[in-house]
Amino acid sequence: MKILKLLGSSRPDGNTEYLVNQSLEGVDHTTIRLSDYHIKPIADMRHTAEGFPRVDDNYEKLLKVFLEHDVIIFATPIYWFGMSGQMKVFIDRWSQYMRDNRFPFKERIAQQKAYVVLTGGSDPKTTGLPLIQQFGHIFDFVHMSFEDYVIGNAVKPGEIKRDEAALQKMDQWKVQFEQYSEKCEI
């Protein structure tokens, strides 16, 4: 099984990335750092006869990589009690490709497994739950299997290293991801 780490953070090597990396150390995977790509927001054209116009940005390149993977780890800091803007725009663009016959979006996403990694402060294990619910509703809508989530408690760089519970959960995920990689080698 192919694993994709989808990073929604605007800070390289931040707490969110550190946490998800703990689950993937030594595990074959692909990384997309959304802030490294030009992804434009779009106007909602779902209900028009002409549909969505083509957009000149990097999105289709990323979508192709996204659809090639079996396990997707959505990793985002909690920004203003929601996902990062980069992650939101990436997901918003799914509307554009649900009806685009060039991509097997609906069929493929329904076969993928989703994991979510969040980090934040101000009691994130409570304030981050609505964001976990949002991801759950998104995954239900596209028939994607929501496997698990973790919410890490960290704001300043490096603080995540003190969240023992989140780090232990990453150890559990690593065992699971190693098993997925073994399946790929068979």
VONU-386752 format. One record per atom (N, C-alpha, C, O): x negated, y negated, z. Coordinates in steps of 0.001 Angstrom, whole numbers, plus 524288, in hexadecimal, padded with zeros to 5 digits. Each point is the difference from the previous one (the first is absolute). Layout:
<recs>
XYZ
...
</recs>
This chain:
<recs>
7FCB58049780000
8034B7FB6980000
7FC867FB2780000
7FC147FFCA802C6
8055C7FC6D7FA2D
7FCF47FB307FF9B
8022A7FBF7803D2
804B97FF2180041
7F7C37FE6B802B7
801707FC4880411
7FE727FA827FE56
7FBAA7FF227FE1E
807F17FD228029A
7FF0B7FA837FECA
8009C7FCB7804E9
803FB80048802B0
7F8107FCA07FE70
800347FC1F8043E
8015A7FAD17FD6E
7FCEB7FDF17FCF0
807A87FFED80447
801E47FB1B7FDCB
7FF9E7FBD38043C
803327FFD980397
7F8DE7FCC37FBF6
7FEE47FC1880403
802B67FAD97FEC5
7FF367FDBF7FBD4
803FA80068807CF
802B97FB117FF56
7FD907FB88802FF
8023C7FBBF80029
7F954805118022F
7FD847FBF280324
7FD067FC237FC98
7FDDC8016B7FBEF
8020B7F9BD805C5
7FCE07FC177FD3F
7FA857FF988024A
7FCAE7FD487FDD6
802578056480684
7FADF7FFDD8028A
7FD31805307FF09
801AC8040E801F9
7FA0D7FBD77FAFD
7FCF6804D17FF43
7FDD6801E680537
7FE6F7FCE780355
80183808367FD48
7FDD080277804A6
802AC7FE4080509
7FD807FFAB80418
8078E7FF397FB9B
802F57FE6680493
801DF804AF8032C
7FE8C804767FEF1
804A27FA76804E5
801F78040D8037F
8033C804217FD2F
7FF82804A880118
803C97F9A27FB4B
80350803B57FD22
7FCA4803C37FCDF
800D4804BC80023
7FB6E7F9287FD15
7FC90803437FCD6
7FCBC803A380373
7FF4F804957FEB6
7FEB67F96B8059C
7FD018034E80398
8034A804A0801D1
7FE328047580005
8069E7FA6D8017E
803628042180209
801108042A7FBE2
7FF5A804A58010F
8023F7F9CB7FA57
80135803E57FBF8
7FB13802F87FE5F
80042804A27FEBB
7FB4D7F8BA8014F
7FB1D802A67FE93
7FEB180471803C0
7FD7A803CB7FE76
804337FBC880667
7FEFF80428803C8
802A6805167FE5B
7FE128043F80128
8064F7FB4E7FC2D
802CE804B07FE4E
7FDDF8023F7FAE9
8015F8045B7FE7E
7FB507F8B57FEE3
7FE33801A47FAD3
7FA21800FB7FFAF
7FDF4801267FBCD
7FF607FE6B8088F
7FA5A800CE7FFF8
7FEBB805847FE1C
801AB803DA80259
7FB617FC7D7F968
7FE89805027FDC7
80436802867FCAE
7FF498045D7FE1B
805117F8FA8012A
8045D802177FCEC
8000F7FD3A7FAB3
7FFBE7FB347FFC0
80099807CB7FC19
8004F7FDC67FAC1
804EB7FCA87FF89
8044C801D180127
7FB127F94C7FD27
804807FC8E7FF4C
7FE877FB737FC71
7FB6A7FF147FEE0
8088C7FE287FF6C
7FF677FB507FCCE
801C47FB628034B
8039D8007C80323
7F9DE7FB107FC29
801797FB4B802D8
801997FBBB7FC2E
7FD467FEFE7FC2B
807227FE87804E1
8018D7FB397FD48
800907FBCA80430
8033B8007780388
7F99F7FB777FC0A
800737FB678035E
8031D7FBFC7FCD7
7FDE67FD8E7FC6F
8070D801CA804DF
8037F7FCBB7FCE3
7FE027FA747FF49
800F57FD9F7FBEF
7FC4A80044807EF
7FE087FAA17FF96
7FBB27FF6C7FBE2
7FE9C7FBA07FE92
7FF4C808B77FF87
7FC067FFD07FBE3
8025C7FF8B7FA8D
7FD1F7FF7E7FC2E
80803800AE80364
8029C800087FAEC
803D67FB847FF7F
8020F7FDFC803DA
7FED18008B7F756
803BD7FBD57FED1
8055C802867FF0A
800DD802877FC01
802AA7FCBD807B6
80547802257FF95
803D47FB82800A3
800547FD9980427
8028A8014F7F7B8
803AD7FB9D8001D
80554801C48021C
801B3804647FF05
800E17F828803DB
805748011F8015A
803487FF5B7FB0A
7FE487FD897FC3F
8064D8049D803C1
803507FFBC7FB55
805707FE2380167
801AA8003A80481
8010C7FDED7F786
805837FEA48009D
80325805097FF6F
7FEB7803587FCCB
805597FD2A80649
80345804B07FFD9
8034D7FFFC7FB05
803967FCD97FF6C
7FB27806AD7FD0E
802C4800677FAF9
802AE805527FF72
80138801AC7FBA8
7FFB2800FB808C3
8024F8053E7FFD7
80550800267FD5F
8015C803DB7FD79
801957F80E80317
8056E8001F7FE3F
800DF7FCF67FAF1
804647FE6E7FED4
7F780800C17FE3A
8007F7FD5B7FAFA
7FF3E803FA7FBA7
7FD7080400800BF
804C57FAE57FAC4
7FF9B803987FB8E
7FA59800B17FE4A
7FE67804547FEA6
7FE917F77B80164
7FA96800627FE2E
7FC558025F80411
7FBB6801B27FEA3
805DE7FE7480645
7FCB3802488040D
7FB507FC9F80141
7FFE27FB5B7FEC3
7FC4B80702803AF
7FB5C7FD21801A2
7FC5A7FF0A7FB66
7FF088038D7FCE8
7FEF47F7B88029C
7FC107FF087FBF9
7FAB78021D801CC
7FF1F800C8804AA
7FD71800207F7AA
7FAB1801AB80157
7FD3C7FB9B802EF
800ED7FB647FEFB
7FBC18060E80495
7FD1F7FC3A80328
7FA2E800EE7FF1F
7FE2B8047280023
7FEF87F7597FEF6
7FA64800677FF0A
7FD197FFB880534
7FE8B7FBC9801CC
800A6808C080095
7FD0E80067804DE
7FDD78058680077
80007802EA7FC2D
7FE1D7FE918086B
7FD9480523800C4
803CA80439801D0
7FE598046380115
806A07FA677FF44
8039E8039B8028A
80059805527FD55
7FFBA80403802A3
800DD7FC1C7F84C
800A7805117FD5F
7FB4080385800C0
8008D804C18007C
7FADF7F8FA7FF9C
7FB37802FE80105
800628029980563
7FEC78049D80090
802E97F86F8035A
8008B8021780549
8046A803FD80054
7FF82803F9802A9
804C57FAF87FAA8
804728039680017
7FE77805597FDCD
8019B8040580218
7FB597FC0D7F9C5
7FE3D804FA7FDC9
7FCE9803248040D
800D4804B380097
7FBA87F8B980226
7FCED802A280414
803A9801D780457
7FF9780472801C9
803EC7F8397FFE4
803C3801428041E
80316804F57FE99
800A18037880345
801407FCD97F7FA
80342804737FE66
7FCDF805097FF4E
802498043B7FFE9
7F89B7FB697FF99
7FCB1804AC7FF6F
7FF07802C680532
7FDF48045A8000F
803787F93C80435
7FECA8022680529
804BC8028D8028C
8047B7FEA87FEDF
7FA688050D80496
8041780301802A3
801357FDF180570
8046D8005B801D9
7F79D7FD7E800AE
800767FDF780552
7FE707FA447FFD4
7FBC27FEAA7FE2D
807B67FDF1803BE
7FEF07FA6880007
7FFE77FE20805A3
803AD800E9802F7
7F8167FC757FE7D
7FFA27FDA480532
800A07FA1F7FF45
7FC837FD617FDFB
807EB8009C803AC
801247FA6E7FFC1
7FDBE7FD8B804F1
801E48010F8044A
7FA157FBAC7FB2A
7FD5D7FDBB80482
800657FA147FFC2
7FE0F7FD917FC56
804758001D80796
800AB7FA528000F
7FFEB7FDEB8058F
802218026D80390
7FB6B7F9177FD29
800A87FD6680502
805AA7FE1C80073
802BB7FF667FC16
7FEED7FFB6808A3
8052B7FDB2800DE
7FF527FA167FFB4
7FD917FDA280368
8049A800037F880
7FFBD7FA547FF4C
805687FDC0800E6
803A58013A7FD1D
7FCEA7FB85806D0
805087FD9C80130
8044A8041B8004B
8044E7FF397FE02
7FA798052780481
803A78043D80118
801AC802F77FB18
804088029E80003
7F8EE7FCFE7FBD8
8010F802DC7FB31
7FAF2801DA7FD8D
7FBC97FF5B8023A
804AD802F47F92E
7FB5E801BE7FD27
7FD557FB4E7FD8A
8025A7FBD57FF7F
7F8D0804D57FEFE
7FD187FBCC7FD76
8029C7FE8E7FAD7
802CF803257FDAF
7FC3E7F81E80093
802227FE3C7FAF8
7FE31803637FB82
80300801187FC67
7F81580095803C7
7FDE68034A7FBCE
80307805217FFA1
8014F801C17FBB8
7FFCD800A2808C3
802DC804F18000F
805A37FF277FE2F
80225803297FD16
800327F890804AA
805767FEEB7FE94
8008F7FF3B7FA21
803998021E7FD9E
7F8E67FAE38000C
800447FF2D7FA59
7FF28805247FD1F
802A68010F7FC21
7F9AF80229805B7
7FF19805107FD7D
805088034080000
8016B8024B7FC04
8013C7FDE480866
804D2803128005E
804757FD667FD0C
80318802B17FD7D
7FD4E7F82A802BF
804157FD467FD04
7FFC38014A7FA32
80406800597FD65
7F75680057800A4
7FF65801177FA6B
80209805667FE7E
800A3801147FB5B
800678025C80875
802478050E7FEA7
805187FF487FD11
80141803247FC95
801B27F8D3804A8
804F97FEF77FD4C
7FF2F7FF9C7FA1F
80342801CB7FCF3
7F87F7FBEC80186
7FEC47FF4C7FA77
7FF11805387FD43
8012F8008A7FB5F
7FCB8803488076F
7FE5A804DD7FD79
803B88048B800E5
7FF228043F7FDEB
804E77FAF980511
803D18042D800CE
8030D801197FAFB
8020E804497FF43
7FE377F7C47FD46
802D1800A57FB0D
7FC667FFF97FB44
801DD800177FB92
7F9197FFCA80546
7FC3B7FFB97FBB7
7FEA4805927FE50
7FD92802E8802F7
803F57FE8D7F863
7FF3E805567FE0E
7FA4E8016E7FEFD
7FEC8804927FF21
7FDC77F7A6800FA
7FA748012D7FF36
7FD948029A804C6
7FBD2802597FFA3
806D17FD3C804DE
7FDED80214804DE
803FE803B980273
8049F7FEB58004D
7F9A7805DF80171
803A1803A68029E
8009C7FE88805CE
7FF478034580374
8020B7F7D27FD87
7FFEB7FDEA8054C
8038F80307803B0
7FE3180207803F8
806CF7FE4F7FAC9
803B88027A8039E
7FEBD805BC800F1
8005B801E08046A
7FE33800DB7F78C
7FED28058A80081
7FB1A800D58034E
7FFDC803608036C
7FC327F9897FB82
7FAF6800C08029C
800277FE58805BB
7FDFD802C480362
804627F8BD7FDB5
800067FE0C80561
8031A803A880391
7FEE380060804AA
804F0802467F92D
8031A803B380317
7FCD2804D480190
801AE8030680357
7F9CB7FDB37FA4C
7FC908047180144
7FBA17FE6E803C0
7FD0F8035A801CE
8027D7F7AB7FF5F
7FBAA7FE1E80334
8014C80013805D5
804897FFBB80194
7F759800A480188
8006F7FFBE805B9
7FDE77FAB1801BA
7FBF07FE407FE1E
806D87FF2F8057C
7FE757FAD8801D5
7FE7080019805BA
8028E802768033F
7F93E7FAD87FDE7
7FE2E7FEFD8054F
7FF767FA168007D
7FECA7FD5E7FC2A
80218800898087D
7FF9F7FA5B800CA
7FC647FEE18049C
800778025A8042C
7FBEA7F9FB7FAF9
7FC7B7FE1C80411
800F77FA28800A4
7FF807FCFE7FC48
801E3801718087C
800C27FA7A80147
7FC5B7FE8E80472
7FECB8033F80355
7FF767F7E87FCB8
7FD357FDEB80483
801F07FA8180102
8016B7FD2A7FC62
7FEA18015E8088E
801957FAB980168
7FF9E7FF37805D0
7FE9380395802E0
802B37F7B97FEE1
7FFEA7FEA88057F
805807FEEC801EC
803CE801627FD68
7FCA17FC2E80715
805187FEB180254
80378804D180076
804598001C7FDF4
7F9B2803D6804BB
802F6804D0800DF
801AC802897FAD7
804A9800C97FF1F
7F7A08007D7FD7F
80154801F07FAC8
802F9805287FFF8
802D2801217FC46
7FC9680201807CF
802C98050380011
805E67FF2480083
8031A803847FEEF
7FE647F7C7802B5
8058C7FE8880021
801597FC6E7FB6D
803BF800FA7FD27
7F92E7FAE180229
8013C7FC357FBE5
7FF1E802347FA84
8022F7FDFA7FC39
7FAA88062180349
7FF0A802657FAEB
80423803FC7FE65
8002B8019D7FB79
803287FFFA8082D
803F4803FD7FEBA
803C87FE5A7FBAE
80156803447FCBB
800797F7CA80316
803517FE8D7FB92
7FD418009B7FAB2
802838013C7FC17
7F8577FDE3803CF
7FD18800C97FB22
7FFB4805CE7FEA2
800568016F7FB6C
7FF0A801DC80879
8001D805A97FF04
8055F801797FDD3
80061803197FC58
803B97FAB3805E3
805478010E7FDFB
800807FE1C7FA60
8025A802A67FCC0
7FB727F8C780216
800397FE017FAA7
7FD56803CB7FC3D
802288014C7FBE7
7F92A8007880583
7FD60803DF7FCAF
80367804E17FF6F
80075802297FBBB
801E77FF908088D
80364804957FFBE
8047F7FF4B7FC34
8013D8038D7FD00
801367F7E78031B
804557FEF77FC57
7FE0D7FFCC7FA58
80297801EF7FC70
7F8DB7FBB9802CD
7FDB27FFCD7FABC
7FF06805877FE0A
8016D801507FB99
7FC29801EA807A5
7FEC6805557FE66
804FA803287FF0F
8003D8030C7FC49
803B17FC48806FA
80506802AA7FF1E
8024C7FE707FABC
801F18034E7FD19
7FDD57F7B2801B2
8024F7FE067FB25
7FD868027A7FB2C
802B28012D7FC32
7F8267FF9B803FD
7FD4D802417FB70
7FF1B805DE8009A
7FD58802657FCCA
804E17FFED80755
7FF9D805A380102
7FA69801D4800F4
7FE8D8045D7FE95
7FE5E7F84B803CF
7FA9C8014280165
800058024380587
802C77FE0880365
7FA39805FD7FD84
7FFE48028F80518
7FCB87FCD1803E0
7FB507FF4A7FF34
807277FECF804F7
7FD517FCF18040A
7FDFA803C780419
80300802028032E
7F7E47FEF57FCBE
7FD9B803F480345
7FEE87FE2C80594
80139802C3803BE
7FC767F88B7FCD3
7FE7A7FE508053D
7FE3E7FA4D7FFC7
7FF4A7FDC27FBCE
800097FFFE808D1
7FE087FAAB8006C
7FCCF7FF7280500
8005A8032C80399
7FC847F8A77FC7C
7FD317FE79804B9
800097FA0F80039
7FF9D7FD577FC02
800DD800A5808C0
7FFAC7FA5F800DA
7FB807FF0E803C8
8002E801A280485
7FBCA7FBB57F990
7FB7D7FED18033E
800697FAA480277
8023C7FC687FDB7
7FB9D8030F806F2
800297FB14802E1
7FACA7FD357FF5B
7FC268016C80281
803BA7FA957FA20
7FB317FD1C7FF04
801357FB047FCFA
803667FFF07FC9A
7F9CC7FBEC804AB
800717FB177FD1E
7FA947FE4B7FE2D
7FF037FF917FB50
7FD847FF7A80868
7FABB7FE407FEA8
7FCDB8048E7FDBE
800F1804848015A
7FB527FA4A7FB33
7FCD38042D7FDB2
7FDAB803948042C
7FDC37FE36803DC
802D2806D57FB45
7FDBF803F780362
80362801B38048F
7FECE803EB80286
805607F9437FE99
80348801628047D
80279805677FF7D
8014280276803EF
7FF6F7FF617F74E
80299805097FF30
7FCDE8047880272
802318041A8013C
7F8C97FB227FF75
7FCA88041780235
801698013C805A7
7FE35803EB80223
805037F8C380052
801B1800E080566
80557802A18005D
801C38014F80448
800D17FF7A7F748
805388027180010
7FF67805EC7FF97
800128023A7FBBD
7FF5A8003C808C5
7FF08805AA80041
8045C8032F7FD77
7FEF3803CE7FD41
805EE7FAA9803A8
8046D802FD7FDE8
800047FFE67FA08
800DB804057FD82
7FE347F76980035
7FFE47FF9C7FA48
7FB748031B7FDC7
800988029A7FC00
7FAEF7FD2C8067F
7FB75802EA7FE21
800DE805E580066
7FE57802ED7FC90
8043C7FED380799
8013A805908007F
803B6801C17FBAA
7FF73804477FDDF
8044C7F866800DC
8039D8015B7FBC5
7FD0D8006F7FAD4
80143803597FCC9
7FADC7F95580263
7FCE6800477FB36
7FCE9805197FFC6
7FF2F8022A7FBC9
7FF1E7FFBD808B7
7FD618051580028
803BD804547FE40
7FE748038B7FD25
8066D7FC298048D
803F2803D87FE63
800FA7FFAA7FA21
80055803FD7FD56
800207F73B800AC
800D77FF527FA69
7FB65802277FCE3
800BC802527FBDB
7FA8A7FCEB80624
7FB5E801D47FD34
80047805E67FF29
7FEAF801E87FBC9
802FF800F780826
800A6805AA7FF73
803E68012A7FBA1
7FF15803687FCBB
8053D7F9C08033E
80402800B77FBEE
7FDCD7FEAD7FA9C
800CE802EB7FC43
7FC6A7F8AE80356
7FDE57FE5F7FAF1
7FBC1803B57FE18
7FF73800D17FB4B
7FD8F8016E80844
7FC1F803EB7FE70
802BC804CD7FDC5
7FE1C8025D7FC43
806507FF1380603
80305804697FDF4
8021C7FEC27FA94
7FFFF8035D7FC91
801CC7F7D4802A5
801D87FE6F7FAD7
7FB8C8006E7FC03
800CA801D97FBA2
7FA967FC74805E8
7FB7B8003A7FC72
7FE96805A27FEB8
7FE8F801367FB93
801DA8023D80850
7FEE6805867FF05
803C98023C7FC0F
7FE7E803207FCAB
806697FB4E803AE
803DC801D47FC2D
7FE8E7FE567FA8C
800F8802D57FC3C
7FCB67F8948034F
7FE6D7FDF27FAF2
7FB978034A7FD97
7FFAF800957FB3D
7FCF4801888081A
7FB7A802E57FE17
80166805897FE3C
7FCF98026D7FD29
807757FF948046F
80177805697FEC9
801478009B7FA48
801508044A7FE44
</recs>
